[in-house]
C-alpha cells in the first residue's frame, strides 16, 4: 500500500521555517490520523547547522517531535532540485503531487492532502493564514549582505548593515573586532530577531538601542536565532553594541 508523505524542508535558525512549521504541525496533527506521514528535511543554511547536537538542542527548544532527516551535505535537496526553504512537497509512491516553495499556500496544501487521502472533513484553513512577509537582512558575503559605514547615507535604508570600523565581513557573518563595536539597521514589523554567536564560545552581553535609547542587554552564546525586541510596527533605528568576537549572520522581522 502506497503512503502519502509530506516533506517539509526546514532549518532551525530560519525564522520563516519556524513560522511555517507551526502550520505544518497542525496539518500533521489532524491528517496523521488519516495516514499522512510528515517528515522534516534539515539542510544547513549556516555551517553551524551541520552540527547534529545543535539540531537536537533546537528540536528540544522548539518542541519538535516530527521525524527529521539531517541533510548535512544537501544531497536530498539536490535530488529534489530545491535550494530554498521552507518548502513543502507532497509525495505518493515516488510521484510528486504538490510542491510549494516559501511560506504560505497552507490552504491549498491541505486541499491536496484531503484529495489524495480521499477524505471529507472539516478544514483547518478556511482562509489562508496571515503572516509577515518582511525579507531577511543578511550580513555575510555568501548571502550578499550589504555593508556600509555608519553615516554613509543621510537616511537609514532598510536592508543595509551600517557599521563602524570595528567590524569585518566574512562569508557567513560580520564579526566584531573590538569591544563596543556598533552596528545599526532600519527595522520593519513588530518583532525583530537575529542569528548570532559568541565566537569565544562563552556567553557575552550586547546592548540593544532603539532610536539611540538603550532598551536591553542581551546574552549571546551558542549560534542560533535570538529574539531581540518588540517594535511599534514602524521603521525604527536599531543599534547593536557588541563586545569583541561576536558573529551576526542575519536579522529577521515579524
C-alpha positions as CSV (number, residue, x, y, z in Angstrom):
1,X,0.0,0.0,0.0
2,X,1.4,3.4,-1.0
3,X,1.7,6.1,1.6
4,X,1.2,9.8,1.4
5,X,4.3,11.6,2.6
6,X,4.7,15.4,3.3
7,X,8.3,16.6,3.2
8,X,8.9,19.9,4.9
9,X,12.3,21.5,4.1
10,X,13.3,23.2,7.3
11,X,16.3,24.7,9.2
12,X,16.1,25.6,12.8
13,X,17.6,29.1,12.7
14,X,15.3,30.2,9.8
15,X,12.5,32.4,11.1
16,X,10.4,31.7,8.0
17,X,10.8,27.9,8.6
18,X,9.9,28.2,12.3
19,X,6.8,30.2,11.4
20,X,5.8,27.8,8.7
21,X,6.4,24.8,10.9
22,X,3.5,25.8,13.3
23,X,1.1,25.4,10.4
24,X,2.7,22.1,9.3
25,X,2.3,20.8,12.9
26,X,-1.4,21.5,12.7
27,X,-1.7,19.6,9.4
28,X,0.3,16.6,10.8
29,X,-1.8,16.5,14.0
30,X,-5.0,16.2,12.1
31,X,-4.1,14.2,8.9
32,X,-1.6,11.9,10.6
33,X,-4.7,10.1,11.9
34,X,-5.8,9.5,8.3
35,X,-2.4,8.1,7.1
36,X,-0.3,11.2,6.3
37,X,3.4,10.9,7.2
38,X,5.2,14.2,7.8
39,X,9.0,14.3,7.6
40,X,11.3,17.3,8.2
41,X,14.3,17.5,6.0
42,X,17.0,19.7,7.6
43,X,19.7,21.2,5.3
44,X,22.2,23.6,6.8
45,X,21.8,27.2,6.0
46,X,24.9,28.0,8.0
47,X,27.9,26.0,8.8
48,X,26.9,25.6,12.5
49,X,23.7,23.9,11.4
50,X,25.7,20.9,10.2
51,X,26.3,20.0,13.8
52,X,23.8,17.4,14.8
53,X,23.9,18.3,18.5
54,X,22.9,21.9,17.6
55,X,19.9,20.5,15.7
56,X,18.9,18.1,18.5
57,X,19.0,21.0,21.0
58,X,16.9,23.1,18.7
59,X,14.3,20.3,18.4
60,X,14.1,20.2,22.2
61,X,13.8,24.0,22.5
62,X,11.0,24.3,19.9
63,X,9.3,21.0,21.0
64,X,9.7,19.4,17.6
65,X,8.6,15.8,17.7
66,X,8.2,15.1,14.0
67,X,10.8,12.8,12.4
68,X,13.7,14.6,10.9
69,X,16.3,13.7,8.3
70,X,19.5,15.7,8.6
71,X,20.7,16.6,5.1
72,X,24.2,17.7,6.1
73,X,25.6,17.9,2.6
74,X,22.3,18.8,0.8
75,X,22.3,15.5,-1.2
76,X,18.5,15.2,-0.7
77,X,17.9,18.8,-1.7
78,X,19.9,18.3,-4.9
79,X,17.8,15.2,-5.8
80,X,14.6,17.3,-5.1
81,X,16.1,20.2,-7.0
82,X,15.3,22.6,-4.1
83,X,17.6,25.4,-3.0
84,X,15.2,27.5,-0.8
85,X,13.3,26.7,2.3
86,X,10.8,26.4,3.8
87,X,9.4,24.2,1.1
88,X,6.6,21.6,1.2
89,X,6.5,18.6,-1.1
90,X,3.7,16.0,-1.1
91,X,4.7,12.6,-2.4
92,X,2.8,9.4,-3.1
93,X,4.6,6.3,-4.4
94,X,7.5,8.3,-5.6
95,X,5.3,10.8,-7.5
96,X,5.3,14.5,-6.6
97,X,1.7,15.6,-6.2
98,X,2.2,19.1,-4.7
99,X,5.2,21.4,-4.2
100,X,5.3,24.9,-2.8
101,X,8.5,27.0,-2.1
102,X,8.4,29.6,0.6
103,X,5.8,30.4,3.2
104,X,2.0,30.3,2.6
105,X,-0.4,28.2,0.5
106,X,-1.3,26.1,3.5
107,X,-5.0,26.0,2.4
108,X,-4.0,24.6,-0.9
109,X,-1.7,22.1,0.7
110,X,-4.5,20.9,3.0
111,X,-6.8,20.5,0.0
112,X,-4.2,18.4,-1.8
113,X,-3.8,16.2,1.2
114,X,-7.6,15.7,1.6
115,X,-8.0,15.0,-2.0
116,X,-5.2,12.4,-2.1
117,X,-6.4,10.7,1.1
118,X,-9.9,10.7,-0.3
119,X,-11.4,12.1,2.9
120,X,-14.1,14.6,3.7
121,X,-13.5,16.6,6.9
122,X,-13.7,20.0,8.5
123,X,-10.9,22.1,7.1
124,X,-8.2,23.5,9.3
125,X,-7.7,26.5,7.0
126,X,-10.9,28.1,5.6
127,X,-8.8,31.1,4.7
128,X,-5.1,31.4,4.0
129,X,-3.3,32.2,7.3
130,X,-1.8,35.7,7.6
131,X,1.9,36.1,8.4
132,X,4.6,38.8,8.0
133,X,6.4,39.0,4.7
134,X,9.4,41.1,5.5
135,X,12.6,40.0,3.9
136,X,15.6,38.8,5.9
137,X,18.5,41.1,6.1
138,X,21.8,39.1,5.7
139,X,25.2,40.1,6.8
140,X,27.8,37.8,5.2
141,X,29.3,37.7,1.7
142,X,27.7,34.4,0.7
143,X,24.2,35.9,1.1
144,X,25.2,39.2,-0.5
145,X,24.8,41.1,2.7
146,X,25.1,44.9,2.1
147,X,27.5,46.7,4.3
148,X,28.0,50.4,4.6
149,X,29.9,52.7,7.1
150,X,27.9,54.5,9.7
151,X,26.6,57.8,8.5
152,X,27.4,56.9,4.9
153,X,23.7,57.6,4.0
154,X,21.8,60.6,5.2
155,X,18.8,58.4,5.9
156,X,18.9,54.8,7.1
157,X,17.8,52.4,4.4
158,X,16.2,49.0,5.1
159,X,18.3,46.0,4.1
160,X,21.7,47.7,4.8
161,X,24.0,46.9,7.8
162,X,25.6,50.2,8.9
163,X,28.8,49.5,10.8
164,X,31.7,51.4,12.4
165,X,35.4,50.5,11.7
166,X,35.4,47.6,14.2
167,X,33.6,45.0,12.1
168,X,34.8,42.8,9.2
169,X,32.6,41.0,6.7
170,X,33.2,37.2,6.5
171,X,31.5,34.7,4.2
172,X,28.6,33.9,6.5
173,X,28.6,36.8,9.0
174,X,30.0,40.0,10.1
175,X,32.5,39.8,13.0
176,X,33.2,42.4,15.7
177,X,36.9,43.1,16.1
178,X,36.8,45.3,19.2
179,X,34.7,45.9,22.3
180,X,31.8,48.3,21.8
181,X,31.6,47.6,18.1
182,X,28.5,49.3,16.7
183,X,26.1,48.1,14.1
184,X,22.9,49.9,13.0
185,X,19.9,48.9,10.8
186,X,16.5,50.2,9.9
187,X,13.7,47.8,11.2
188,X,10.3,46.6,10.0
189,X,7.3,45.0,11.6
190,X,6.5,44.4,15.3
191,X,9.2,42.0,16.3
192,X,12.9,41.5,15.5
193,X,15.2,38.5,15.8
194,X,18.8,37.8,14.7
195,X,21.0,34.8,14.2
196,X,24.2,35.4,16.2
197,X,27.0,33.7,18.0
198,X,29.8,34.3,20.5
199,X,32.9,33.1,18.7
200,X,34.7,32.9,22.1
201,X,32.3,30.1,23.0
202,X,31.4,32.0,26.2
203,X,28.3,34.0,26.9
204,X,28.6,37.7,26.1
205,X,26.3,40.7,26.6
206,X,25.4,43.0,23.9
207,X,23.5,46.3,24.3
208,X,20.4,47.0,22.2
209,X,19.3,50.5,21.4
210,X,16.2,51.8,19.7
211,X,16.3,55.3,18.3
212,X,19.6,55.8,20.3
213,X,17.9,54.8,23.6
214,X,19.3,51.7,25.4
215,X,16.4,49.2,25.9
216,X,18.0,46.0,27.0
217,X,21.1,43.8,27.5
218,X,21.0,40.5,25.5
219,X,23.1,37.5,26.3
220,X,24.5,35.7,23.2
221,X,26.4,32.4,23.3
222,X,25.7,29.4,21.0
223,X,24.8,30.0,17.4
224,X,21.1,30.2,17.0
225,X,18.1,32.5,16.4
226,X,17.8,35.1,19.2
227,X,14.7,37.2,19.9
228,X,15.8,40.9,20.3
229,X,12.7,43.1,20.9
230,X,9.1,44.1,20.2
231,X,8.7,47.1,18.0
232,X,5.9,49.6,17.2
233,X,5.3,48.4,13.7
234,X,7.0,51.3,12.0
235,X,10.6,51.8,10.8
236,X,12.9,52.4,13.7
237,X,16.7,52.8,14.1
238,X,18.1,49.8,16.0
239,X,21.7,49.7,17.1
240,X,23.7,46.7,18.4
241,X,26.7,47.4,20.7
242,X,28.7,44.2,20.8
243,X,32.0,43.1,22.5
244,X,34.8,41.5,20.6
245,X,34.3,38.3,18.6
246,X,30.6,38.3,18.1
247,X,29.3,37.0,14.8
248,X,26.0,38.3,13.4
249,X,24.5,36.3,10.5
250,X,21.1,37.9,9.7
251,X,18.2,39.9,11.0
252,X,14.5,38.8,10.6
253,X,11.3,40.6,11.2
254,X,7.7,39.8,12.1
